[in-house]
């Protein structure tokens, strides 16, 4: 079994309130190697996103050390939270 087969992936929505006071859900991806020894959060704003190749590479490198990752965007479309 390879490490990739032992990483579980979950699409998540983090509920919060935007700058205008409206309720929004921040889209994210939680990836947990089994067993995870820790968790690193990536909060992405303008100019980057959770699905950028660089961020996915960094996350996969952490998974090799049995560290889980939560990558999520602080921006939805053009709106900032």
N, C-alpha and C positions, 0 to 999 in steps of 0.2 A: 504494500500500500504506500502510495506517495503522499507527501504532505498536502498537495493540492486536493487529494481525495478526503483529507481529514479537516478541511476548512469549510465550515457551514456558513452560508450567506443568507442574509435576511434583508429585504427591503423594508425600511422603517419610515415612519412619519412622526416627527417631533412636534407636538402641539405647542404653540406659543402665540403671543399677541404682537402684531406688526406695529410699525411706527404710527399708523393712523388709528390704532386701537382695534382693528379687526383681527379676528382669530384666523391664524394661518397654520399650515403644517409644513415644516421644513423636511424636504425629502432627503433620505440618507440610505447608506448601505452599511450594515453591521456584518463583519466577518470574524468568525471565531474559530481558531484552530482548537483541536481537542487533544489535550486540555489546554486552555488558555492560562498563561501565567500573569497577564496584565491586559490593559486596554489603553490604546492611544486614540485620542479624538482629533480629527482633522476638521476644522471649521473653515469653509471656503467662502470668500467674498468675491468682490469684483476682480476679474482677470484670471480666475481659476475656477475649477469645479471638481466635484468628487469623482468625475469620470475621466479626468485628464490622464494621459499616459504616465506622466511623471508621478502623480499622486498614487496611481494604481501600482507603479513599480515600488515606491517607498512602502506602501501597505504590504505588498507581497514579500518584501524583504523582512518586514517585522514578523509576518506570519511564520517565516522560517525559524524565528527565535521563539515561537509559540506565544506571540503577543497578538491579541485581537485588535481590530481597528473599527472605528466608526467614522465614516466620511460623510459629511453632510454640507449642504449649501445654505449660506445665510442670505441668499438672494433668490427670489422666485420671479422668473421673467425679468422685468425691469425694476421690480419693487425690492427694496432693501428692508430687512427685518430689524 
